[in-house]
Amino acid sequence: MSRVYNFSAGPAVLPEAVLKEAAAEMLDYRGTGMSVMEMSHRSKAYDDIIKAAESDLRDLLHIPDNYRVLFLQGGASQQFAMVPMNLMKNRAADYIITGQWAKKAYQEAGMYGQANAIASSEDRTFSYIPDCSDLPVSENADYVYICENNTIYGTKFWTLPDTKGKDLVADQSSCFLSEPVDVAKYGLIFAGAQKNVGPAGTVIVIAREDLIREDVLEGTPAMLRYKTHADAGSLYNTPPTYGIYICGKVFKWLKEMGGLEEMKKRNEKKAKLLYDFLDQSRLFKGTVEKKDRSLMNVPFITGDEALDALFVKESKAAGLENLKGHRTVGGMRASIYNAMPMEGVEKLVAFMDDFEKKRG
Ligand code: PMP
């Protein structure tokens, strides 16, 4: 068996220890005689799994008691609709457009009410985070929406916008659990699991209790109401049982690693190694403003498309997989989530250095 260094933006690398443990439990989960995949979601064994997952997540993020944790399906994209359907009481919301995912969420919200784009970085291909210190927040806005880490473009909000008292909703899909966050600063956080915490198919929502409302937009299906899932402890219907089980293992792994303070340190160290190399390179160039750089997704280019393609091809042959940039932007992108070890980034930098030297 040989594993590669997988720089995929998602589904992405998971901790090897978690995969090994899941493999060992595959045929007989702790004396139940079945795998977690084959187990009723109403069984005692599964109840323990989902409860432990929530409790470990609460520990990691110090989630206040007045916030609910939901394990849902439909990916992060489904939240683009669920957020307005459940939160748009005044039928108005403000969106900050920092990339394709924020734009999709904004467009989706426009189907349910007045979605206002109050800031955008589209003028320079989303290569920066706009100044959000004095935004024209709408008086009747039900919330202000951000995509906190922009997976495709490699930018991150290092300062949260001043929402002027409105609830902040954040898509944290690609930075979830990569560092500590103060949950109380948000009304609602959501994250697709397939980057930092588990397999695709699970999405985690952390919502302040008062935002889990009965009076949602008319016609909102039961499955798309937060309240349906909150009232049923995420067991209204069959949840993505195996995905939640793996997320739970990742949460335990994160605790064992020292929690989110420690992950932040490790992630900063990995990102610094790569950014420092990019900043001194004569061949490779980072594509975003330095102050807004993501710790998770690092896009870079050579400036020559044929050379970019050659780099992707040769890096793959060297066991460094999925370095091709997003299909809409080209170039390269290294996603260096929690589970990417330092050695992976060291190998990548050594490979880039070698690639550069060969070209004089
Ligand atoms: N938001 C962000 C920040 C993402 O990176 C992605 C997927 N790459 C999505 C939303 C969409 O996620 P999904 O495919 O789970 O719907």
Residues whose N, C-alpha, C, O or C-beta is under 5 A from the ligand:
A	BS01	PMP	G74 G75 A76 S77 Q78 W101 N149 T151 D171 S173 S174 G192
